[in-house]
């Protein structure tokens, strides 16, 4: 989607959009020859400017007939404006409209930027493999011109546009099939970040073997795709922030369950079991794109979990990089095996004070929270509070779960230091308890179980069906709130 900014459009647009607040149509600025007719028609349709509400009609402007869309911004708060921008795109994306003009009158600069942010987020689609798509389903909208307001050089828009680009990268990684995105190609797809100033460190099979990452490598051993550990460092503080914030993502690029094979129904969805790593990559692009004044390292543990004659078996015992041993009861509880080595390596290599990991870790979190919140587990109340606040502000909501030693007995093993699964109850909590055993004393840590949030079966305010990009807005907001002030 191309955004341009002008006092007036260089050519007659196919459609014009106007934002209307909670006070309704009374004093709304509608810069059209037939503005009174539009207001009358909108009132007859009971349009009141509620958040996300839309009204569409057609008017004659000179020799042209253009489509007019009114979109409600409610109280004009952050989420209201983003929802309004998304609502415009949802209506016009496949409507035949190619050029949309948006009037900025009546909105403050930050409100207009938020509306455009919602529009940019909602416009993302992946159609590259749909070669016989019906004409009425093809996206037609190509350009948006913003009128009357100088937004092109506005810092607020530049920053939000960079965040939207990060969300787009995450959605792309999550959406691609597993024959396209696997550990090596995931790294290759992220290489564009190096031109933005992000430093890369990449570990292959041999390096991980030397480091003793037996837990991660055990997951990978059934696949012909070699594993990778990718670290992306962005330091926008010129060395002032000595110890980076560490973001760690689970990157199982496809998860069959291994020998503990998943049921075939819905297994195709397991291409998005790398959603945590995808969110980390997208966040790093957002931070670099907006030149965040923070020191952050993003680590992605990348494997494919496949059944094979060389695959890990239930009952195997593996030794993690930390030296702790793990009895593998279920090879489909593989994400925690990947993360435990990634977490330990991140702490050993970068010495962070704060670590946040993201993972599509358990189906149990979906049973608990559905598709409305991600689960948050933390060893630090302050960190948890900050993440929940950032999620609420950004629109990526979290809900905190308990994390106590009372659950440890469920993952104690009779022959190793621990098992990789507990009993039937508290599956998300015991998974978090497992990860906690790999966090060093004094490190503030949070685990975000995002299994219910990375993919949507129906459209939302700022996403279409499919990959949501969950986690990027949350982590960007957390960094902005806590590391850039």
ABEGO torsion letter per residue (X at the ends): XBBBBBABBABBBABBBBBBBAAEAAABBBBBAAAAAAAAAAAAAGBAGBBGBBBBBBBBBEABBBBBBBBBAEAGBAAAAAAAAAAAAAAAAAAGBABBBBBABGBBAAAAAAAAAAAAAAABBBAAABAABBAAABBABABBBBBGBBAAABAAAAAAAAAAAAAAAAAAAAABBAAABBAAAAAAAAAAAAAAGBBBBBBBAAAAAAAGBAAAAAAAAABABBBBBBBBBBBAAGGABABBBBBBBBBBABBAGEABBBBABGAAAAAAAAAAAAAAAAAAAAAAAAGBBBBBBBBBBBBBBBBBAABBBBGBBBBBAAGBBBBBABAABAAAAAAAAAAAAAAAAAGBABBBBBBBABAAAAAAAEAABBBBBBABAAAAAAAAAAAAAAGBBBBBBBBBAAAAAAABBAABABBABBBABGAAAAAAAAAAAABBBGBBBBBBBAAAAABBABBBAABBBEBAGBGAAAAAAAAAAAAAX
